[in-house]
Amino acid sequence: MPFEATASYLQRLVYAYRLALPQLCDGAGITLNGQGTTPAAGLVLSPTATGRIAVLSRIPMTHLTRALPHLAQDGAIAGGAATARWTSFNALGRPVAACTLCTRHRSQGTTGTARVYRPWHQLVCPDPRLNTPLHTAAVAALAAAYSAHQRLRRHPREASVWMTAHAITIRWYDHQQHFTDRWRHRLHQLTLADPHLEGRGNASAVLLARDLVIYPETVTLARILATLPHRTQHLREVLTATGHRLGLTRFSPTTSDALAIYLTCTRH
């Protein structure tokens, strides 16, 4: 996968061979040093080890180093021993979870989990059925949301609150709740700038651009969930404050609303 983390690729490789990482390294004659887990840590391969992985995976070295951006820059001097070592990341340097649909598409359905170093302008991934980039300059809220998302990534619960917020906003989008007019306008802006969103077989622009359309509200909601007030605060007060931060003048979700259900389950 483009921009994939080295450790992520090796973990997918060992999954394909039904091995553990130490077993794969041992079989390839690579000495594995240290311990670590993704995404907090990554793997650094020496050039000799990289060459052996290329042979094992049957992927030309040029293709492998192009897909794994840290593979070449992290390696030691060429011609040395075949080694791999775990190294820790700081919060901002960690790879992020790749789009599940893209991962399944790239791996022929074998896995939906991978970690990538996404460039700043591709933090939000469009549907993999789109083979051309999307122009988002017309939607200023996306750039502002990206900056807020970067700050959120420093939070220790970033991954969990992001998944929760994304699931909630997708449900709101699919059921046309709370943000219908705002999201329709944003979708209209995107389709004007990106005519190729229309006419993609059975997939409409409503589906293809969904993650982009809901992205600003997803980021805001994730930041709210990461800093929820004390549990003694009444649920209605929390919902009112949440609606205010989401830019809604009126926000009165029912007990069956996805956010209300989540807050009820986690605050009792």
Salt bridges, closest charged atoms under 4 A:
GLU4 OE1 - ARG12 NH2 2.79
ASP74 OD2 - HIS70 ND1 3.73
ASP127 OD2 - ARG129 NH2 2.73
GLU158 OE2 - HIS149 NE2 3.86
ASP174 OD1 - ARG210 NH1 3.24
ASP211 OD1 - HIS166 NE2 3.06
GLU217 OE2 - ARG182 NH1 2.82
GLU217 OE1 - ARG186 NH1 2.69
ASP257 OD2 - HIS178 NE2 2.76
